[in-house]
Amino acid sequence: MSSYAVLTAIGPDRPGLVDEISAFLADRNINIEDSRMAVLGGEFAVILLASGEPDFSDRLIRELAAIEKITGLAVHLKPTLAPHERKVHQSLPHRLTATSMDHPGIVHEVTRVLHKRNINIESMETHLAHAPVSGAPIFKMKCVINIPVEEKLSAVRKELEKLGDRMDIDIEIEAADSY
């Protein structure tokens, strides 16, 4: 029976960090099951779900100083449930995208609507790019959300449409086959 933990790490970016983290875990027979990694500004950040033998996280917590010394990252480990043990309410997965000229409050306003309707965000990515000709900042948000079965999709769409009109955001929702 496996146990699970979430490892997070952040610090100055440089080549080889993913190799060093994955080697450290593999040398201890710890499996990386799911992960997200990104460079934001000059900082590298990773969050990953690791699995291993029972109580592997207790051993790994004692060795965090070693991986911090190798990588130069601040590392944190938190034991967690196995993915199949997580309590999930009946819901349907959807993809939500929002695109707009960049301005403060987009993430907050969209997520406020989702929170109010008890819609869980499984994953979210945001990105700021500059339009090719004008150089105007364009904001894009992509989410995988779980809409409770008792929530009417048409009502969610209508509320997000009102928000989009008010804040000049193009918001789309489509059914997702899987994550």
C-alpha positions as CSV (number, residue, x, y, z in Angstrom):
1,M,0.0,0.0,0.0
2,S,1.4,3.4,-1.1
3,S,1.4,6.6,0.9
4,Y,1.3,10.0,-0.7
5,A,2.7,13.5,-0.2
6,V,2.7,16.8,-2.0
7,L,6.2,18.4,-2.5
8,T,6.5,22.0,-3.3
9,A,9.7,23.8,-4.1
10,I,10.6,27.4,-5.3
11,G,13.8,29.3,-5.9
12,P,16.1,30.8,-8.5
13,D,15.7,29.1,-11.9
14,R,18.6,27.4,-13.6
15,P,19.1,24.4,-15.9
16,G,19.1,21.0,-14.2
17,L,16.6,21.5,-11.4
18,V,14.0,19.0,-12.6
19,D,16.8,16.4,-13.1
20,E,18.1,17.0,-9.6
21,I,14.7,16.8,-8.0
22,S,13.6,13.7,-9.9
23,A,17.0,12.0,-9.3
24,F,16.7,12.7,-5.5
25,L,13.2,11.1,-5.4
26,A,14.1,8.2,-7.7
27,D,17.1,7.3,-5.6
28,R,14.7,6.9,-2.7
29,N,12.2,4.8,-4.7
30,I,9.7,7.7,-4.6
31,N,7.4,8.0,-7.6
32,I,6.3,11.3,-9.2
33,E,2.6,10.7,-10.1
34,D,1.5,14.2,-11.0
35,S,3.3,17.5,-11.3
36,R,3.2,21.1,-12.4
37,M,6.3,23.2,-13.0
38,A,6.9,26.7,-14.3
39,V,9.4,29.5,-14.4
40,L,7.7,32.8,-13.2
41,G,9.9,35.8,-13.5
42,G,13.3,34.4,-12.6
43,E,11.9,31.8,-10.1
44,F,11.3,28.1,-10.7
45,A,8.3,26.6,-8.9
46,V,7.2,23.0,-8.8
47,I,4.3,21.2,-7.1
48,L,4.1,17.4,-7.4
49,L,2.3,14.5,-6.0
50,A,4.7,11.8,-4.9
51,S,4.0,8.2,-3.8
52,G,6.1,5.6,-2.1
53,E,6.2,3.0,0.6
54,P,4.2,3.7,3.8
55,D,5.8,6.5,5.9
56,F,8.2,7.5,3.0
57,S,7.2,11.1,3.8
58,D,8.6,10.9,7.4
59,R,12.0,9.8,6.0
60,L,11.9,12.4,3.3
61,I,11.0,15.2,5.7
62,R,14.3,14.4,7.5
63,E,16.2,14.7,4.2
64,L,14.7,18.0,3.0
65,A,17.8,19.9,3.9
66,A,19.8,17.7,1.5
67,I,17.6,18.4,-1.5
68,E,17.6,22.1,-0.6
69,K,21.4,22.1,-0.6
70,I,21.5,20.3,-3.9
71,T,19.0,22.5,-5.7
72,G,19.1,25.8,-3.9
73,L,15.3,25.7,-3.6
74,A,13.1,26.1,-0.6
75,V,11.3,22.7,-0.3
76,H,8.2,21.7,1.6
77,L,6.6,18.3,2.0
78,K,3.0,17.6,3.2
79,P,1.5,14.1,3.5
80,T,-1.8,13.8,1.7
81,L,-4.5,11.4,0.7
82,A,-4.3,9.0,-2.2
83,P,-6.1,10.5,-5.2
84,H,-8.8,7.8,-5.1
85,E,-9.5,8.6,-1.4
86,R,-10.4,12.2,-2.0
87,K,-14.0,13.0,-1.4
88,V,-15.5,14.3,-4.6
89,H,-19.0,15.6,-4.9
90,Q,-20.9,14.6,-8.0
91,S,-19.8,17.0,-10.6
92,L,-19.1,17.3,-14.3
93,P,-15.7,18.4,-15.6
94,H,-15.6,21.5,-17.9
95,R,-12.9,23.7,-19.4
96,L,-13.2,27.4,-18.9
97,T,-11.1,30.0,-20.8
98,A,-11.1,33.7,-20.3
99,T,-9.4,36.2,-22.6
100,S,-9.2,39.9,-22.2
101,M,-7.0,43.0,-22.4
102,D,-5.1,42.8,-19.2
103,H,-6.4,44.6,-16.2
104,P,-6.5,43.9,-12.4
105,G,-9.2,41.7,-11.0
106,I,-9.9,39.3,-13.8
107,V,-8.9,36.2,-11.8
108,H,-10.7,37.4,-8.7
109,E,-14.0,38.2,-10.5
110,V,-14.2,34.9,-12.4
111,T,-13.2,32.8,-9.4
112,R,-15.7,34.7,-7.2
113,V,-18.5,33.5,-9.5
114,L,-17.3,29.9,-9.4
115,H,-16.9,30.0,-5.6
116,K,-20.4,31.4,-5.1
117,R,-21.8,28.4,-7.1
118,N,-19.6,25.8,-5.3
119,I,-17.6,25.1,-8.5
120,N,-14.2,23.6,-7.7
121,I,-11.2,24.6,-9.7
122,E,-9.1,21.5,-10.5
123,S,-6.4,23.4,-12.3
124,M,-5.8,26.9,-13.5
125,E,-3.1,28.6,-15.7
126,T,-2.9,32.2,-16.5
127,H,-0.6,33.9,-19.0
128,L,0.1,37.4,-20.1
129,A,1.3,37.9,-23.7
130,H,1.6,41.0,-25.9
131,A,-0.4,41.3,-29.1
132,P,1.8,41.0,-32.2
133,V,1.2,44.4,-33.8
134,S,0.0,46.7,-31.1
135,G,2.0,45.2,-28.2
136,A,-1.1,45.5,-26.0
137,P,-1.1,43.1,-23.0
138,I,-3.5,40.2,-23.5
139,F,-4.5,38.1,-20.5
140,K,-5.5,34.5,-20.9
141,M,-6.8,32.1,-18.2
142,K,-7.4,28.4,-18.7
143,C,-9.1,26.3,-16.0
144,V,-10.5,22.8,-15.5
145,I,-13.5,23.1,-13.3
146,N,-16.0,20.7,-11.7
147,I,-19.6,21.9,-11.9
148,P,-21.9,20.2,-9.3
149,V,-24.6,18.2,-11.0
150,E,-27.3,20.2,-9.2
151,E,-25.9,23.5,-10.7
152,K,-27.5,24.5,-14.0
153,L,-24.9,25.1,-16.6
154,S,-27.1,27.6,-18.3
155,A,-27.2,29.7,-15.1
156,V,-23.4,29.5,-14.8
157,R,-22.9,30.6,-18.4
158,K,-25.4,33.5,-18.0
159,E,-23.7,34.8,-14.8
160,L,-20.2,34.5,-16.5
161,E,-21.6,36.2,-19.6
162,K,-22.8,39.2,-17.5
163,L,-19.4,39.4,-15.9
164,G,-17.7,39.2,-19.3
165,D,-19.9,42.1,-20.6
166,R,-19.2,44.2,-17.5
167,M,-15.4,43.6,-17.5
168,D,-14.9,43.1,-21.3
169,I,-13.7,39.5,-20.9
170,D,-14.4,36.7,-23.4
171,I,-15.4,33.7,-21.2
172,E,-16.1,30.3,-22.7
173,I,-17.1,27.0,-21.0
174,E,-17.1,23.6,-22.7
175,A,-17.5,20.0,-21.5
176,A,-14.3,18.2,-20.8
177,D,-13.9,14.5,-21.5
178,S,-11.2,14.1,-19.0
179,Y,-8.4,16.0,-17.2
